[in-house]
Amino acid sequence: MKILHIGKKGNISKYIPDFAKEKNYNFLEISNANDISAIKSSLDEIEFIIADAISQISGDFLKKFKNLKLLHSEGVGYNFFDLNQADKQNVYVCNCKGMNSSAVAEHIIMLMLTLIKDTVKNDFLVKQGKQIEQKEKYMKNGNLLELSDLKIGLIGFGDIAKSLAKLLKAFNATTYYYNRTRASKEVESLYNVNYLPLDELLKNSDIISLNIAVTDETKNLANKDFFNKMKPNSYFINTSRGELVDEMALIEALKTNKISKAGIDTLKNEPITLENPILKENKELLDKIILSPHIAGITSSSFKRGYETIFKNIERIENNQKPINIVNFKKEL
C-alpha cells in the first residue's frame, strides 16, 4: 500500500506512531503538489494522501489519483483542499481536530502577555542601559497590566478556544466568547465564560482572539467595520489563518490608534515575503505588532498527536470503518 506525503520531508519518519511502524506501508514524499511528476508512475497505486495543511490540493490534482480513499490534513486546516472534487471521487477528507489545541492556547497566552507587558520594547531598553528609566515610567503612569485586569473576547469556541479559556481561568481573567452556536450553561460554567453577540463582544473586550476556521463566510471577517467596533486601545490576536484578516484594515486600525497592538502568528499568502503590506510599514507601526512565524500549533507533541490520528484513520479505512474528523461529506460505508 502506498501513502503519499505532501509537505516537509522527514515528518513521516519523525512522527509516525509505533503501531504504524509495524505495517507494510510504502511512503512517497513530495514537497508540494507541483512536484507530482516525481511520482507519476505510482499515481494509480496511491490510496492515501497526507498533506500539509497549507498545501494547495486542487481538483485537477486529485483527479490524477484513481484509487484514492483518503486525503488527510497534517494539521487542523484544510481550506486549500478541493472538497467538492473529493466528494465526486468518493474520497474522505479528514483533519487532526484538537491536535494542537493546547499548543495554540499557550501561544495565545504568550502573545497576550507579550503585548500587555511590552516585553519586546522592554528587552530592547534594558539592553540599551535604560532599565531604571523604563521602570520609573511604569511606576509613574501605573499602566502595566495583568490579564486579570482585562476582559478577553474569544471569537469561536472550538477546541483551541476551550483550551485557552481553561488557561485564562487560571489567570482570573474575565472571558467572553462568540460562536455561531451558543454552548450550554453547563459548558459555559465549566470553562468560566459568558456568551456575547459579536458586536457586543468587540465593544466590550480588551483583547480579541480569533479562533475560527476559514470559510467563505469568515474570510476577511476582521475588516474595517470589525476594527471600528473594537474597544478603543484594545489588543487583537490572530493565530488561526491570515485569510480571516483584511490586512490593510488592520494596518489602518493601528495607524489611527483605534486598537493599541496586535499579536499575529499567521498572515495571508504564506510563505511571507518583504512584499507583505504589513512588513512594508515603518518601524513605528511595526513596533505595535508582535509577529511569530506560524508556529503556534507545531510543537513536537502536537505533531505526535496529529500523526496518531492520521494513522488510526488509515487503519479504520483499511478495516472498512468510517474515519473520524471528516470535513467534507458524511459518507456512509
ZIDAQUI-V691559 format. One record per residue. PSI is psi as a letter, one per 30 degrees, with the letter a starting at -180 (* if undefined). OMEGA is omega in whole degrees, 0 to 359 (999 if undefined). NEAR is the number of other C-alpha atoms within 8 Angstrom. Layout:
BEGIN
psi={PSI PSI}
omega={OMEGA OMEGA}
near={NEAR NEAR}
END
This chain:
BEGIN
psi={k k k k k j b j k f e e f e f k l e f f f f l i k j k k k l e l f f g f f f g e f g e f f k f k k k k k f g k j j l e e e e f f j f g k f k j k k f b e l g f g k j e e e e e e g h k k k l l h k f e g e e e e e e e e e e e e e e e f g h e e e e e e e e f g g h e e e e e e e e e e f h g k l l e f f l k k k k j k h a e e e e e e e e e e e f g h l j k l l k l e k k l l e e e e e e g h l k k k l e e e e e e f k f k k k k h l l k l e f f k h e i a e e e e f f l k k g l k k k j g d k f f f k j e e e e e e e e e g g e l e l k j k f k l l h k k k l f f k e e f f l l e e e f f f k k k l h h g e g h l e e e e e e e f e e e f e e e e e e e g h l k l l h k f c l i k k *}
omega={182 178 178 174 178 181 183 180 181 180 180 183 183 190 182 181 184 184 180 180 182 182 181 181 176 186 171 182 171 184 178 186 180 181 187 180 181 182 187 184 185 187 183 182 183 181 184 175 172 187 171 186 180 175 176 181 185 176 179 178 182 181 183 184 188 184 182 179 187 168 187 173 176 180 180 183 178 188 176 179 178 183 180 179 176 177 182 181 180 183 173 168 183 174 182 181 176 185 188 187 181 180 181 178 177 182 179 176 178 180 178 182 178 180 187 178 181 190 185 180 182 175 180 184 177 179 176 179 184 183 187 178 181 179 181 178 178 181 179 185 182 187 171 189 169 178 179 176 195 172 184 179 180 176 191 180 176 185 183 181 179 176 179 180 177 180 180 177 180 178 182 178 172 189 175 175 169 177 179 177 180 178 178 177 180 179 179 179 181 184 177 181 175 182 170 170 188 182 178 178 180 183 191 187 174 176 175 177 176 181 184 177 176 173 177 182 185 177 181 175 178 182 183 180 179 182 178 179 181 179 178 178 178 184 182 181 175 174 185 178 180 182 178 190 168 188 178 177 176 179 181 180 178 180 183 181 174 170 186 185 178 173 191 176 184 179 178 171 175 2 185 175 180 177 177 185 179 183 179 181 182 185 182 179 181 177 179 184 170 181 169 193 180 183 187 187 189 173 178 181 181 177 178 177 180 182 174 176 182 185 171 177 176 178 180 181 176 181 177 178 180 178 176 177 176 182 175 182 180 186 176 179 999}
near={8 11 13 12 12 15 11 7 9 6 8 8 6 6 9 13 10 6 6 8 8 6 6 6 7 7 8 9 9 13 9 10 11 5 9 9 6 6 9 7 5 7 10 9 8 14 12 13 13 13 12 11 12 8 12 8 10 9 10 6 9 10 9 8 11 7 8 12 10 12 13 13 15 13 12 12 9 9 8 10 9 9 8 8 10 14 11 7 8 8 11 14 13 14 15 13 9 8 11 15 12 9 12 12 13 11 9 13 10 8 11 11 10 11 13 10 8 8 10 7 7 10 8 8 11 9 8 7 6 9 11 6 7 10 8 8 8 10 8 6 6 6 6 7 7 7 11 9 7 11 14 13 15 14 13 12 13 8 9 14 13 10 11 13 12 10 11 12 12 7 8 8 13 11 14 14 14 15 8 5 4 7 6 6 6 6 8 12 8 6 10 10 11 8 9 9 7 8 7 8 13 13 9 9 15 12 13 14 13 11 14 9 8 11 7 5 6 9 10 9 10 12 11 10 7 10 13 8 9 13 12 8 10 14 13 11 14 13 14 11 12 10 10 12 12 12 8 8 11 13 10 8 13 13 8 7 9 14 15 11 12 11 14 12 13 13 10 8 6 7 4 9 6 6 7 8 8 9 8 8 8 6 6 6 11 11 7 10 10 12 7 8 6 8 8 12 10 9 10 6 6 12 13 11 9 13 12 10 9 13 11 8 10 11 8 11 11 7 6 7 8 8 10 6 8 11 7 11 7 5 6 4 5}
END
